[in-house]
């Protein structure tokens, strides 16, 4: 019933949760059959996965177009594609350009990962962007997600990307900067510093590729990043002026 393409960290999490209630098949470009089967899902060929009612590509944004081009001829004419990218305008454009009109499209961003949702989905957020899907199917999916304890946020792809450019991309930018700076635990610290280290720890669990993709494919990320750096430079210059006055 549900096919998953890609068995990375998020693909594994998705397979584990969905296999509790659905028949789930998973394709990965290298053999991970034993690991896939342990989640309760079944390892299968790309052709088999694409013939399922719902297909979820759990792949990096940078290869999303390539993967979609490969699977489009294999999809059921009445199938549903659900993307899980951390940006929305780009994959929505790719899906509407490449997929046949008969294939339904639902763009989503699960705002959790293998670490934050390892034990439960309760209270975690997921953003849904309706693209091309029957109202009944959409409401059924929304109701299922809410029944798992997820907080469903409905938005357009543009609304999503504008907000996530700050809440995700900028946060990861700060975390990666702290990492490159060499921030680490100290004996003499503060609660504020501990919270900064928490940001660092969270972002370091994700791949560099995800970090690059969330900035490169979000049209609003650079503007937010540059504005943040401009403010930092302004504050620094004001501090230096203060030093001169003293």
N, C-alpha and C positions, 0 to 999 in steps of 0.2 A: 504493500500500500504506500509506504514512504521510502524513497530512495535518497541516500546521502552520498554526495561526491566529495571525497576528501576526508581523511581520518587523522587530521592534525589535532591539536589540543581542543579546539572548539568542536570539531567534527566528532571526536570521541565523547565529549560531554553531551552533545545533541543525540547521538546514537543511544547512549546509556539511558537518558530520560525517556525518549520516545519508545524505545524497545520494551519499556514496562507495560505499554498498552497497545502498541501497534506492531504489525509485521514490518520490520525495517531491514532493508538491504543497503550495503555500503560498498562503494568502489574506492580503492586507493591505487595510485599508479605503481606502487611497490606492494609486495605481498605482506599484508598485515592480517591475514585470515584468522590466526589464533587469537590475536588481540581483539579483533572485531567481534568474533564469536563470544568472547568472554563478556562483552557488554550486553549480550542478549540479542544482538542484531546478527545478520548473516552476511558474510563476504560474498560479493557477486561481481559479475562482469559489468562493464560500463553500459552495455546494451540492456542488461536486465534491470539495472538501477534506473535507467532513463524511461523504462516502460511502466514505472510505478505511477500511481495517481498524483502523488506530490513528490517533486524532486527539489532537494535542497543542496545547492552547491556551497560547500564549506571550504572555499579556496581563497587565497590572497587576492585582494582587489586588483593587483597588477597583472594577474593572469585570468581575470574574470571574463574578459572579452574572448580570449582564446578558448577557454573552456566552453563558453556558451556557443561559440561557433562549432565546436566539435560535437556538442550534444544535441543541438537543434534538430538535425535530421533523425535523431533516435527517439525523440519525445513522442508521447501519446498526443494525438490531435486535440484531445479534450483534457490534457494534463494541466497541472498547476506548478509554476516555478516560484519558489520562495527563496529570496536571497537574504543573506545575513551579514552583509557588508557594514562596516562602521561609517561609511558615507552612503548617501542615498541618491543624489542627483545623477551621478555617473552610472551606477548599475541600472537605474531606471531607464536612462537613455539607451543603454546598450540592450536591455531586454526588449524595450518597445521597438527598437530598430531591427533586431535580429529574429525575434520569435514570431511565429505565425499568429494571425489574429485569433485563431481558435484556442491558443494556449493562454491560460489565465496567468496573471502576474500579481504577486503580493510582495512588496518590499518591506523588510523588517530590519530592525537593529536590536538584538538582544543586548541590553546594557549590563551584562554580567559575563563572567568567564569561568574557566575551570577552577579558579581559586575561590572567587566570591560565591559561587553556586555549587561547590563540591558536595555539600550535604543537603541543600534545600533550595528551591526556587522561591520560597515564601518571601514576599516583599521586594523581590527583584523587579526591575523595570524592563519592558520591551516596547519599542516604538513600532507602530504599524503605519505604513503608507499605502493606501489603496491605489492601485494602478489600473488593473483590468481584471476584475473578479466579481462574480455574481454576489449579490447582497446576502443571500442565504449562506453561501459558502464562507463568506467573510465573517458573518455573525457567528457561525459555528466554530470557526477557528478562534475568534476573539473569546467566545465563551469557554472554550477548552483551556486557553491560556490563563484566563482568570480563575478557572477551577483549580489550577496548579499553584495558585497564590501569587501569580505574576500581576504586577501593576501595568496595565495596558495604556500607553499614550498614543493617541492618534494625531498625526501631523502630515503635512505635505513634505515632499522630499526637500524642498527649499527651506522650510521651517526647521526641519531636522538638521540639515547641514549648517545653517547659520548658528544654531545653538550648540551643536556638538563641536564646532570649531573652538569654542571656549571651554566647554565642560569636559571634553576629552582631549582634543588636539593640543590645546594650550597647557592642560594639566600634564600631559605626557612630555611636552617640551620642557616644562619646569623640572619634571622628574629626571629626564635624560641629562639636563644641564647639571643638576645636582650630582648625578652619577659621574659625569665627566670632570666635574670640579673635585670629586673625591670625598664628598660628604660621607661621614661614617659616625657610628655611635661614639659618644664621649661620656666620660665620667661626670664632667660638669656640664650639664645640659639643661634645657627648659622643656616644658610641655609643647611649646610652639615648635622647637627644633625636632622633637620626637614626631610631630605631625608631618614635618617636612620629610623626614626619613621614611615615614609610611608611604608617602607619594613615591619616593624613589624605589622602595621595595615593590610596590604594585607595578610600576611601569617596567621594571627590569625583568619581570616574569614574562612579558610579551616580547615577541621577536622584533628585531630592528626593522625587518621588512614591513611589519604592521605599522610601526611608527612612521616610516617613510611614506607608506601608502595613505595613511590618514591625513597627512599633510599635502601630499602631491595631488590627491584626487578630490580633496575638499576645496572648492573655489573660494571659501571664506577663511581658510586657515592661515594663509600667509598674512592677510590684513590684520588678523587678531595677533599673530606672532610679532609682527613688526611694530604694531601699536604698543604692545607690552614692552618690547625692548626700548622703544622711544621713551616711555615713561621711566624705565629704569635708568636710562642715561640722563634724563632730566633730573631725577632725584639725586643721582650721583654728582652731577654738576653743581646742584644746590648745596650739597654737603661740602664740596670742595671750596665753594665760595665762603661758606661758613668757617672753614678752617683758616682761610686767608684773613677773614675779619678778626678772628681770635688772635 
